[in-house]
């Protein structure tokens, strides 16, 4: 579900959700943890110290070893301040994504829960409206497209290797 949230973010913004960099005294992976916590809040000590390589990035208190100062920026604010989403759209999308990004995997929304989320229902209605609008194009527009294709084929040849130069 975490990956699904990251893909949704990418589709909504065109950017990756987390783009970690290495710094002078910290590794890229530690920056990745810092970016996650700046967006989602500080992870619990139990989660921070629960991985095989946790000691490489966290001290015994569950704090990052080298990155000491975090600049918290909640997801809804990221949407409004960086991507110019309306406040309503930002809050709705963040309300959908943040539960998918819970540090505790068992507490993340399940796929079935996502399907009944209001934001996904809203997006589904928009897509259905867009598809039906596209399918109901006037017949004369379809005829114009067919005529343009015929003209192009006469001018440039068909796809069977016969050219009319």
Secondary structure by P-SEA (a helix, b strand, c coil): caaaaaaaaaaacccccccccccccccaaaaaaaaaaaacccccccccccccccccccccccccccccccccccaaaaaaacccccaaaaaaaaaaccccccccccccccaaaaaacaaaaaaaaaaaaaaaaaaaccaaaaaaaaaaaaaaaaacccccccccc
